[in-house]
Amino acid sequence: RLWHDEWGKCFEISSRITQIGEKIMDEKTLQAVMGLIMYGGDAKSCAMEALKAAKVGDFNAARAKLKQAKQELANAHNAQTEMLTNEAKGETVQMTLLTVHSQDHLMTGITFVDLAEELVELYEYIAQK
């Protein structure tokens, strides 16, 4: 999928940024932040595929894609939990645009998956009438 393909590019760019200037964040935090971006984006992509399947009446495929989207959100949640746990231990995370961007991807993914679930149910309800 697109987000997994872009992961290497994002990580390479972020690594270059930390090498050129002042180190923005440690490697562990950078990986967690990139995980949020990647998994949040993958969840949204799976939810979109679920909607496309539901539109044509393939509700088994739609439910499978929603299940996959939820797994991607669980992966993102694990990355976020790691960041929160580290901060609770006193390892502060510097707020950067990249950190904010990662949270934005996660929240967009969550919202989109929630909405897609409702729409798939609606498509299925309409198809049964």
C-alpha positions in Angstrom: 0.0 0.0 0.0 1.0 3.6 -0.5 1.7 4.4 3.1 4.1 1.5 3.5 5.8 2.5 0.3 6.2 6.0 1.5 7.6 4.9 4.9 11.1 4.5 3.6 11.1 7.9 2.0 9.7 9.6 5.1 12.2 7.9 7.3 15.1 8.8 5.0 14.0 12.4 4.9 13.6 12.6 8.7 17.0 11.0 9.2 18.5 13.5 6.8 16.9 16.4 8.7 18.4 15.1 12.0 21.8 14.8 10.4 21.8 18.3 8.8 20.6 20.4 11.7 20.0 20.1 15.3 18.6 16.7 16.2 14.8 17.1 16.3 14.0 13.9 18.2 15.6 10.7 19.1 15.4 7.7 16.8 12.9 5.8 19.0 10.5 8.7 19.0 10.9 9.3 15.3 10.0 5.7 14.6 6.9 6.0 16.8 5.9 9.2 15.1 6.4 7.7 11.6 4.4 4.7 12.8 1.4 6.9 13.6 1.6 8.5 10.2 1.9 5.2 8.4 -0.7 3.2 10.3 -3.1 6.1 10.4 -2.8 6.4 6.7 -3.2 2.7 6.1 -6.3 2.6 8.3 -7.9 5.4 6.2 -6.9 3.6 3.0 -8.5 0.3 4.1 -11.7 2.2 5.2 -11.9 3.8 1.7 -11.5 0.4 0.1 -14.3 -0.9 2.4 -16.6 1.9 1.2 -15.8 1.1 -2.5 -16.6 -2.6 -1.9 -19.8 -1.8 -0.1 -20.9 0.5 -2.9 -20.9 -2.4 -5.3 -22.6 -4.7 -2.8 -19.5 -6.7 -1.8 -20.2 -6.6 1.9 -17.8 -9.5 2.9 -14.9 -7.6 1.3 -16.1 -4.4 3.0 -16.2 -6.1 6.4 -12.7 -7.6 5.8 -11.3 -4.2 4.9 -12.8 -2.6 8.0 -11.3 -5.4 10.1 -7.9 -4.6 8.5 -8.4 -0.9 9.1 -9.1 -1.6 12.8 -5.9 -3.6 13.0 -4.0 -0.7 11.5 -5.5 1.6 14.1 -4.4 -0.9 16.8 -0.9 -0.7 15.5 -1.0 3.1 15.6 -2.4 3.0 19.1 0.6 0.8 20.2 3.0 3.4 18.7 1.2 6.2 20.5 1.1 4.2 23.8 4.8 3.8 23.6 5.2 7.5 23.2 2.9 8.2 26.1 4.6 5.6 28.3 8.0 7.2 27.7 6.7 10.6 28.5 5.2 9.3 31.7 8.6 8.0 32.6 10.0 11.5 32.3 11.3 11.2 28.7 9.7 14.3 27.3 8.8 14.4 23.6 9.6 17.6 21.9 6.5 18.9 20.1 7.4 19.4 16.5 5.4 19.8 13.3 6.1 16.2 12.6 4.7 15.1 15.9 1.5 17.1 15.4 1.2 15.8 11.9 1.4 12.2 13.2 -1.4 12.8 15.7 -3.4 14.4 12.9 -3.0 11.3 10.7 -4.1 9.1 13.6 -7.2 11.1 14.4 -8.2 11.4 10.8 -7.8 7.6 10.4 -9.9 6.9 13.5 -12.6 9.3 12.4 -12.6 7.9 8.8 -12.9 4.3 10.0 -15.7 5.1 12.3 -17.6 6.9 9.5 -16.9 4.1 7.1 -18.3 1.5 9.5 -21.6 3.4 9.6 -21.7 3.9 5.9 -21.1 0.2 5.2 -23.9 -0.7 7.5 -26.1 1.8 5.7 -25.2 0.4 2.3 -26.0 -3.1 3.5 -29.3 -2.0 5.0 -30.3 -0.3 1.7 -29.3 -3.4 -0.3 -31.5 -5.6 1.9 -34.6 -3.4 1.2 
